[in-house]
Amino acid sequence: MFETKSPQATFQKISFLTLLFSFAFFFANSQSNFKAKVTSLAGKPVIGATASLLNTTFKEVSDSAGYFKFNNVAAGKYELAITSLGFATSISSITISAKPNANEIQTIKLADALVQLEDVIITAQKKEELLQKVPISITAFNSTQIEKFRFWNNKDISGFVPNLYSADPGDNRDVVSIRGIATTSYDPAVTTYIDGVNQFNLDTYIPVLNDIERIEVLRGPQGSLYGRNAMGGVINIITKQPSNKLTGSGEVNVGNYGIRRYNANIKTPIIKNKLFLGASLLYNERDGFYTNKFNKSSYDKQYAFAGNYFVKFIASPNWQATLNVKHYSGENKGAFPLVYGAENAINNPYMLNQNGITTMLDNTLNSSLSIQHTGSKVNFSSITAYQKNYRYYDLPIDGDFSPIDAITVINNYGKSWNTIKAYTQEFKWSSSPSASNRLTWTTGAYLFYQESPVKQGTRFGKDANLMMIGDSLFTLVNSTSTTKKGIAFFGQATYALSNKVNLTVGLRNDYEQQNQTVAGFYQHDPSPKFYQIVSDTSASINFNAWSPKISLDYNLNPASLAYVMYSKGYRTGGLSPLGSDPSQPPLIGYLPEHSNNYEAGIKNTFLNNTLKLNIALFYIHVKDAQVPTLVLPDAITIIKNTGVLTSKGIETEITYAALKGLVIQYNGGLTNVLIEANSKRPVFTPDYTSAITVQYNKAINLKMNGFIRTEAKFIGTTYFDSGNTIKQSPYCINNFSLGVDMKKATVVFWSKNILNQKYISYAYDFGAIHIGDPATLGISISSKF
């Protein structure tokens, strides 16, 4: 595995293995047909409802009489999900018999979405399950909620998920913390998956959200199934997929600060039941929130274009393949709008004075091939993925955040540098839902290869002596080339000890090797020649970790679940990069983090599915906690281990359909977290998060429905440096929207941070501050078919 081979050669072998394993699990089934009818509670047929058998490839759409049919289904027990716009999702257990004509036509009745909370289907454990039946702390948002919350970027979920905080440095990288486990390097502590593909690090993931079916946030370590860097949790994003039904949508958003956001999405069958296409496009722009005094112009003006394309082929009722390509291209004319000092930043909001004027260009490509097989005993899937990101500044960026010519940073050295590439492969086998027994299981293997050639120049201009540099008019150029490769084997099984008690056991083994080479050069004006001051130097390091999990859940009744869980978390270690500070040598290894995690929780559904209450308690003990230190002037991050971190707290989620059309939601969390070595709180970790959302829907007539919605998000005391000197006191952000839903169109007036709250959203150790977005407001017009 770890011989020096090209990633292309490795993935050719992987493709062969995929084919080999696929044929190994292609075996004959006892098959039958199943037909059902979907109606409203009043008995009226529901046209265009989507029916699917969970954890299979079977999905159909109801016809003009409300009927749908599954052909050639393996006999056994299944969970049947029915979804339709305006109705609450229905989940029911069905049995498909192998006997001819034994499957009678059933009628499934859907309740009005305004009078009942929806059953939410999630894939947190890499299989489709009901949210309230999964013994893990999870917050999930369906497509309707995502639209109402106006989640346009990954960072927008910050605070709406208990104990989740997303720090925003201004460059469209989201630095996420859950329960005090914070991202401190390019290897995240909270990993993000999009359509089953691990977004390998902070460079290669796509931050904008468009045409999203569901967002799931798993809190606490998910190592047994998700592996390295899921120590704080997992953000699982699922986009909308094509089917037999022609669907499409479009939306236009216009607001202050020159906000323009346009998206269009279409999904269509090319050959019914065989070949499908899907495409979604997004264009987003806004003027800068900041004004640059240096040239009296707007700063941090942004443009972005993103696309998501699917080709789906169903070879047979049991086999399907999906090819997916996602891309993102962004321009940020002022990527780091930073001001020295918290008081200055808050008292003179959105004003800065920088002479380094540049544009950050960000280009990301994600592609994947997914193969799925549904068998009578075993399901199989394979996901092969490739990710690439090229991010650079067209001109040197200001490194002293002032109008003097002291320090600028250069990284525009051509595409052979600062282009990050990652290859990943996951094979997964799981028990089929048609295999009716007390044991369900998932097992598989995960492989990855990453290349990170980073080159950066730190330019000391004519005013460098004002910052006590000791010299001026010279450039230090440092390069750090890193390759990472690894393999993991994982498995998780749940056994029903009785009709009410389930035992779950999981285990994962990760092995990783890192190789890193550094070099340094010096160039002084007016000579164009660079002199090597740090010769090419290499180092290698490897890590191995076991991530076990065990949990016990008890179904108190059909609507209540209690659970206890122990799991072990793991975040990989690494090697320090080369910087200009001689006191911080490169190629110094830092250790992985390991955590012991204990959790107990209860999930309840009351009052005919109109009230949901979930509560979780947790305790985390982290060994060899990784703490970042920013090294100036070239702004590189050095990771050091600082001993033990402990975190404990509580999380509460309440959703209540108080009366027809009125839904009240509360999500809150408390986190008491401490680094024992210095008795300080870790960065990016509020002591509490709390969010209250109230929405009221009212039918205006048979074709029109109006709604009003308010959101209040409370963020507790947060620190942004390891010494806890940069502090943001508790604050509240208020959002508001008012709109009308018609049969095929929606019009919404919206605002975010309507009271224009000023707060620190990100800060660096040395005191550079970025404050959160100001009050924005606008109008949205959307249409669906």
N, C-alpha and C positions, 0 to 999 in steps of 0.2 A: 504493500500500500504506500509506503513512504519512500520508495526509490524515486530518484529524480526522473520524472516523466512529465510530458506536457499534459495540461488539463484536458485537451481535446482527446488524446489517446485514452486517458482514464474514462472519459464520458462515452467514448465509443464502446468500451467494455461494459459500461453501465447499461447502455442501450441494448446490448446483446443479452445481458442478464435480465433486463426487463422482459424481453421477448421470451426468454427461456422460462422465467417464473410464470409468465402469463399462460403459456401452454400447459405448464404443470398443473394449473388450477382450473383448466377448462374441462369440466366433466359434465356428464348428463344429469338432468334434473327431472323430477316428476313435476309436470307443469299443468297449470289450469288457467282459466280465464276468470276475471272478476269484474262485475258491472254494478254501478251504483248511481243514485240520483241525488243531486244537491238541491235543496230548497231552503227558503226562508222559514222562520217559525210559523208564518201564516200559510205555508205550503206553496208559495210561488216559486217556480224554477229559477235557479241562480245560473245565469249564463256566464261563461268565461271564468269559472272558478278553477283554480289549480289544485289538482289532487296528486299526491305523491306518497309512495310507500317509503317510510324513513329507512335510511341506510341501504337503499337499493338505487338502481338507475331508472326505476319506473316513475314516470310523471306524465299526466295527461290533463287536458282542459275540457271542462263540461261544455256540451253542445247547446243548441237553442232550446232544447227541452230539459236541460239540466243534467243530462246523462254523461258519464265517462266510463271507459272500459280499459282494463289492463289485460293484455294477452300474454300467454305463455309465462305465467308466474309460478315459481316453485311453491309447492304446497307447504303451508306452515303458518305461524302466527306473525302478524305484522302490526306496526303502528301506522295508521292512515292519517295524513294531515290534509286538511282542506283550507285553502286561503282564498279570499275574495275581497276586493275593495268595498269598504263600508260594512263588512261583517267581521265579527271576532273569529280568529283562527280556531278551528276545531281539530282536536286530536282524539282518535278513538282506536281501540284495539280490535282487530279483525282476524278471523281465521279463514284461510283459503284452503279448501279441501281438494284432494287429488281425485275424488270421485266425479265422474261426469254428471253435469247438471246439479251438483250439490250446492253450488254457490248461488243462493237466492239473491235477487236484486234488492239491495238495501237502499234506504233513504236516509241521508244525512242532513240534519237541519242546522242552519247557521243562525246564531244570535246576532242582533244589531250591535255593532261596535260601540254605540253610544250608551249601552246599558250594561255592558259586561267587559271585564278586562280580558285581554287576549292571552291565550296560551302561546308561549314563546318557545320556538324550536332553536336549539343552539348546537354547535359542534365542538364544544370546549374540550371534550375527551376524544376528539377525532372520530366521533360518530354522532348521528343526529339523535338528540334527546330533548325532553321537556326541561326547561330552565328550572322549574321548581322541584324536579326530581333528581338533580345533579348535586351530590354532596360536596360542593365547592362554593366559595364566595365568588359570585359572578354578577356583574351588571350588564344587561343587554339592552340595546336600542334597536328596534325594527325600523324599516324604511320610512314609515309614517312619522315616527318620533324623530328620526334624523332630520327629516325635512322641517318639522316644527321647531326643533332646537336650532336649526340653521347651522349644523355642523359642516363647515366648509373646509376645515383643516383638522388634522389629528389633534392639534393642541386645544381645539375647542371643547373637548370632553373634560378638560381640566376642571376639577371641583364638582362636576356633576356626577362623578364616580367617587364613592367614599374613599378617602385617603389616597386619592390620585392627584398629583400636581404636575403640570407641564410647564417648565420654565422656558421662556421665549427670548433667545439672544438677539433676534432680529434678522437672522439669516435663513429662516425657514427650516432650521433643524430644531426638533422638539426634544427637550431634555426631560425625561419622565422619571418620576419617583412614585412608588407605591409602598405604603406602610414604612417609610423611612429607608427603603432600599432604592438608592438614587443612581441614575446613570452619571458616571464621572469620567468616561472615556469614550472612544468610538465603538467599543464593545458595550452594548447597552445592558442595563440591569433589568429592564423590562423589554422583552422582545416583541416585535410586531410581525404578524403573519397577514398576508393579503392573498385571498383565494388559495390558501394552503401552502403558500410559499414564504419561507422565512426571509424577512428583509434583513439582510445579514448584518449591516451596521448602520451608523447614522448617515453615511454617504449614500447608500444604494436604495434607501426606501423613498417612496413617493409620498409627500405630505398632504397633498390636496385630496379631498373626498368628492366623489361624483358618482351618481348612479349606484348607491350603496344599498344592499339588501339588509345588512345587519352588521352591528358592531358588538363584539363580546369582549368584556374586560375581565380576565381571570386574576384575582388578587391572591398573592402568596406564590411560593415557588411551584413551578409546573415541570420540574426536571424530568420526571419519569417518562413523559410524552413529548416534551418540547426541548429538553436538554439545556445546553450551555446558555447562559445569559437570559434565562427565564426565572432568575432568582427572586425578582420582585413580583413578577407576574407576566401575563401575556395579553396583548391587544390583538384580537382576531377580527379581521375585516373581511367581509364577504360581499362581493359586488353582484349585481343582478345578472342572471344567466338567461340565454335564449331558450325558447321552448317552441311547441307547436303553435303557439298563439302569437300573431303579429302584434307587437306592442311598441310604443314609442313615447317620448316625452321631450319637452323643450322648456327652458326657463330663461327669463331675462331678469336680472337684478340691476337696479340703478340706485346710487346713493351719493351721499356727500363724500368729500375727499376724492371725487372723480371715480368712485367705485363703479365698475362695470364687470358683471359676471354673466356669461352666457354659456349654457350647456344644451346639448342635444343628444338624444339616445334613441337607438332603434334596435330591435331584435326581431328576427324573422325566420320562419322555416323556409329552406330552399327546396328540400324534399321532405315531405311530412314524415315524421317518425324516423328520419335518417340523418339529414344534414341541416344545420342551423348556423346562422350568422348573427353576430351582435357587435355593435359599435357604440361607444359613447365618447363625446368630445366636450372639452371644457376650455373656455378662454376667460382669463381673469386679469383685471388690471385695477390699479388705484394710484392716485397721487400720493406723494409722501406725507406722512403725518408730521414729519420734522421739517423745520426751516434751517438752512445752513447760512449763518450770518456771513461767512467768508465770501460767498458769491451771491447772497440774497436770493437763493433759489430753493426749490423743494428738494428734500433729501429723503431717500428710501422709497422713491417711486418704483412700483413693481409691475411686471407683466409676466404672465404664465400661460402656457398652452399644454394641455394634457390629453391623452387619448387612451382608450382601452378597447381592444378588439378580440373577439372570440370566433373561432370556427369549431363547431361541435359536430362529431360524427358518431352516430349510433349504429354499430355494425350488426348488432342483434339485441334482443331484449336484455341480454346479460353483459354486453360489452359496449363501452363507449370511450371515446378519446376526445380531448379538448385541447386545442392549441390557443394560447393566450399571449398577446403582446400588449404591454403597457409602456407609455413613454411620458416624459415630463421635460419641458424646456422652460426655463425661467430666466428673467432678467431683473436684477435688483440694483437700482441706481443709488446705492448707499446701504450696503448689507449690514453694517454694524453701527446703528445710530446710538452712540454712546457718549455719555457726559461724565466727567469726573465729579464724584461726590453726590451722595443721596440727596442732601439738602438742595444743592444746586439743581439737580435733575427735577425734583418735585416742585420747587418754587419757580423755576423757569421752564415749564414743561414744553417739550417738543421743539426746543431750541438748542442748536449746537454750533460749533465754530471749527470747521476742519478744512485744511487746504488740500488734502488728498482726495481727489474726485475720481471715482471709478465706478464701474459696473461689474457686479458679480454675475457670471453666466453659469447656469446650472443645467446640465443635460443628463437625464437618467433614462435607461432602457431596462425593462424587466420583461423577460419572456419565459414561458413555461409550457411543457407538454404533460398533460395528465391523462393517465389510462386507468380505467376502472372496470372491474369485473365483479358481478354479483353471482355467487354460487349457492347451491342448496345447503352447503355446510360452511364454506369459507369464502369470504370476499377478499379481493386483492386490489391494490392500487399502487400506482407509481407516479411520482411527480419529479420531473427533471427541469431544472431552472437555471437561467443565466441572467446575471445582473451586472450592469455597468453604469458608472457615474463619472462624468468629467466636469469638474467645478473649478473655475479660475476667475481671477480679476483681470479685466482687459488692460488696466493701468495699475500702478502701485496703489495699495490701499493705505489710508492713514493709520499709523501705528502709535502715534502720541495723542491722537484725538484733540488736536489743537491747530491753530492757524500757522504755527511755525514749521519750518522745514527741518525737522529733527529725525523722525523715524517713519519709514514707510516699509510695507511688506509686499514682496513680489512673488507670484507663483505662476506666471504665464510663461512657461518654458516648453510649450508644445504638448501635443497629446500623448507623447510617450511618458510624460510625468503627470501626476495628479489625476490619472485615470484609474479608478478602482474597479476591479472585476471580481466577481464571485460566481462560482459554479456549485450548485447543490443538487443532491439526489436523495429522495426518500422512497423506500419500498415499505409497504404496509400490508399486513394480513390481519383479518379480523373475523370473528365468528359471524355467520350469516344470521339475520333476524328470523329466517325460516327454520333454523335449527332450534327447535323448542326444547331447551334444557335450562338448567339453573346456572350454567356457567357462560359468561360472555367474556371475550378477551380481544386484545389488540396487541400485535407485536410487529417489529420491523427493524429496519436499518437506515441510518442517515449518514451521508458522506458530504464533505465540502472541500473546496479549494478556493483560496482568495489571494489576489495579487494587489499590493498597495504600494506603488512607487510614488513617494512624496518628495517634492523638491521645492524649497522655499528660500527666498533671498530677503535679508534684512538690510535695508539701505539707511545709512546714517548721513543725513544731509548737512547743509552748511550751518544749521543751528543746533547740531547735535551736542555741541559743548554746553549749551544752555541746560541740558539734562545730565550734565556731569558724566558724559561718555568718555571724555579725554581725547577724542579725535573726531574728525568729521570727513565727509566726502569719501566714504568707503562702503563696500557691500560685503556682507558675509552670506555665502550661499551654502546651505546644508541640505543633504539628501538622506532620506531614510527609506529603504526598499524592504518591504516585509511580505513574506509569503506565509500563509497559514493553510494547513490541511489536516483533516481529521475524519474520524469515523466513530459512529455510535451505534449501539444495539439497545433496543428498548422493548419493554413489554408491560402490559397492565391487564389484570384480570379481576372480574367481579363474580363472586359466588353467592348465591342466595342461600343463606343458612336456614332461612324459613321464609314464610310468605311476607314477613315484615322486616327481617334483618338481612343486610347485605354486607359482605366483607370484600374490600378492594385492596389488592396488593400490586404495587408497581416497582419496577427497577430499570435503571438505565446506566450504561457504562459509556463514558465519553473518553476518547483518546485524541489528543491534538499535538501537533508539532508546529513550531514557529521558527522561521529563519529570517534574520534581519541583517542588512548591510548598511553602513553609514559612511559618508564622506563629507568633507568640509573644504570650502575654498574662500579665498580672500582676494578682493580687487579694490584698488585705490585709484581715485581719479588723479590725473587724466588718463592713466594707462588702461587700455581695454583688456589687458591680460589678467586672468585669474590664476592665483597661486594656491596650490593645494596645501592646506594646513592640518587637515585630518585625513590620513590615508584611508583607503578602502579597508574597513574593518567589519568583520562578521561575527555573529554569535547565533547559537541555536538553543532552543529550550522546548521542553515538552511537558504535557500535563495529562494526568489520568484521574478520573473521578467516577465514583459510584453515587447514584442519586436514587435512594429507595423512597417508597411511600407506602403507608398503610392507613386505611380508614375503615370505620364501621358506621353504617347508617341504619336508622330505625324508622320505619314508617309508622308513626303514631296512629295515623288514620289515613284514608285516601288523600287528604288535603294537607297533611303535616309530615315533615321530615326533619329528624334530628340527626346530627352526625358529629363524630370526633375524628381527628386526623393528625398524623405525624408525617412530615416529609423533610427531605434534605435538599437544600438549594446549593447551586454551584455557579460561580461566574469565573470565567477563564482569567488567567494571569497574562503576563506579557513582558516585553522589553522596552526600556525607555528610549525615546528618539534622540537624535542629535540636535542640540540647540547651540546658541552663541554664548551661553554662560558656562565658563570652564569649571565652575563649582558643581555643575550638574552633568556628570559624565553620561554618555550614551551606553546602550546595551547592558544596563543594569536590570536584572530581572525583578519583577514583583510577583508575589504569590497569588494564586486564585483565592477567591472568597468561598467559604463553606458556611452554610447556615443550618441550624436545627430549628424546625418550625412546628408549632403546636397550634391547633385550631379546633374550636367547637362552635357549632352553629345550629340554627333551627330555621326552617322555612315553612311558612303557614299560608294557607289560602282560606278565607272565610266568606260568609254571607253570599253564597251562590256565585263565587268567583268575582266578587266586587271589591274585596279587600285582600291585599297581600302584605305580609310582614316577614321580613328576613332579618335575622340578627346573627352576627359572628363575633367571637372573641379570639384573639390571637396573641401569641408570644413568639418572638424571634430572637435567636442568639447567633450572631455572626462572628466567625473566627477570621482573623487576618483581613479586617475591613480595609477596603481600598479607598484612600482619600486623595483627591487631586490637588496639585500645586501648579499654578500657572507661572511659567518662567518667562520673564521679560528680557529683552524687548521684543523677541520674535513670537511671543504668545504661544508657546508650545506647552503641553500639559504633561507633567511628570506624575506618575501614580506611585504612591508609597503605601505600604501596609502599616496600620496603626493599632493592631490588637483587636479588641472585642467591641462589638456594637450590639446593643440590646434594644428591642422595640416591642412594645405591647400596646394593645388598644382594643377598640370596639367599633363595629360598623352596623348601621341600621338602614334598612330600606323599607319604605312604606308607600304603597300605591292604593288609592281608594277612589272608586267610582261612587262618589257621594250621592249623586242622583243622576237622572238621565242627562248625559252631555257634560257633566262636571267631573273632572278627574283631578285629584290632588296627589302630588308625588313629593316625597321627602327622601333624600339620600344624604347620610351624614356619617362621619368617621372621626374618631379621636386617636391620635398617635403619640405615645410617650416614648421617645427614642433618644439614646445617649451613646456617644463614643466614650468608652470607659477611660481611655488613656488621658484625655484632657477634659472630661466631663462637659463636652460641647455637643450640641445638636448637629447632625449632618446637614449638608446643604440641600436646598430645594425640598424641604420637608416641613410643611405647615403643621402646627400642633393640632389643628382640626380643619376639616372641610365640611361644608354643609350647603345643601341646595334645596330650595322649595320651588316647585313648579305647579301652577294652577292654570288649567285650561277649561273654558266653558264653550260648548258647541250648542247652537240653537238652530233648528230648522226654520228658515224664512218662508219657504214654500216647498213644493214637491221637487223642485229642481235646484234649490239653492240652500246652502247651509252656512251660517256665519259663525265665527269663533273669535274669542279674545283670550290672550295668553300672557301670563307674566312669570318671570323667572327671577329669583333672588339667589345669588351665589355668595357664600361667606367663606373667606380664606383666613386662617389663623396666622399667628406669628411665624414668620419664615426667615431663615438666615441664608446668606449667599456666599459666605466664606467660612473656612474651617475654624477661624478664630472667633466666629459669631460677633463680629464688629459691624457688619453690614446687615441691617435688620429692616424688615418690613412688618409693621404692626398690622393687626387684623383690619380687614376692609371688606366691603360688600360691593358686588357688581349687579346691577339690575338690567334685565332685558325685557322687552315688551313687543307684542305683535298683535295685529288686528286684521282679520281677513274674511274672505268669502270663498267657499268651495262650491263650484258649480259642477255639472255633470262631467265636463271635459276640461274645465279651466279653473284656476285658482288665482286670486289677487290678494296680496298681503302687504300691509304697511308694517315695517319692522324697525326695531332699534336695538342696538347693543350698547351696554354701558351707558344707559340713557342719562344718568346723573353725572357723567363725566368724571368718575372716580380716578384719582391719580395714585398709582402704586408701582412699586418696583417689580418688574416681571423677570429680570435677570441682572446679575452683577458679577463682575470678576473680582478676584482676590485683591487686586491693586486699586479698586475703587471705581472702575468704570461702570456706569449704571445705564440700563435700558428700562424705560418705563413702559407700562402696558398701553394697549391701544386706547385712543380717546373715544368719545361718544360717536357712534356711527348710526346712520339711519337711512332708510331707503324704501323702495317699493319693488315687489317681486310679482311677475306675471308668469304663470306656468300653464302648460296644457299637456294632457295625456290622452293616448288612444290605445 
